[in-house]
């Protein structure tokens, strides 16, 4: 399994962390860790989530290797 780290820029509103975690859960991904914090622009938060990708079939469809 390959570890994937996602950095996501989201609106800084209540409930966004829960909605993103629910999105992963509905798709069957297990999140190893997830953090969120405000950016220099208070309207946005940056979330960082990491999970184990299980190859092509179980990996993140929107993820790209660098």
N, C-alpha and C positions, 0 to 999 in steps of 0.2 A: 504494500500500500504506500502511496505517496502522500506526503503532507502538503496541503495547499493553504496558503495564507491569502485572504481576501481583504482589501481595503475598500470600504464603501463610504461614499459621501452621501449623507441623508439630511433631510430637514430636521432642525432642532426642535422637535415637538414631542410631547409626551406620548408614550406608547409605541414609538418607532422601534426600539430595541425588541420589544415583545413581538411586533409584527415580523421583523426580520428573522428572529429565532423561530417563529411559527412557520415561515416560508421554508426554512431548512428542514424543519421537522416534517412538514407535509410531503416533502420530496424524499424523505427517508435518510437524510444526512445526519450524522452525529457530530455536533460541534464540540471540539476539544476545549476551546476557550473563545470568549467573545468579550471585547472591551469597547467602550464608547467614550468620547470626550468632545468638548466643543472645539471649534477651530478659531482662527483669528476673526472670522466673520461669524458673529453670534447666531446668525440664522441657520447655520449648518453644523452638523456633528460628523466626526469621522469614526466609523466603526471598523474594527479589525477583528476578523473571525478566522480561526483555523480549524481545519477538519482533515480527515484522512480520505483521500480519493482512492477508489478501488479500480484503477485502470480506466480504460475507455468507457466501458458500460456503466460503471458506477461513479465516474468522475463528474465534475461540475461542467455542465454544458457550455456555460459562458466563459469558462476559464481558458486562458491561453498561456502556453509556456513562454518565458522570456526569450 
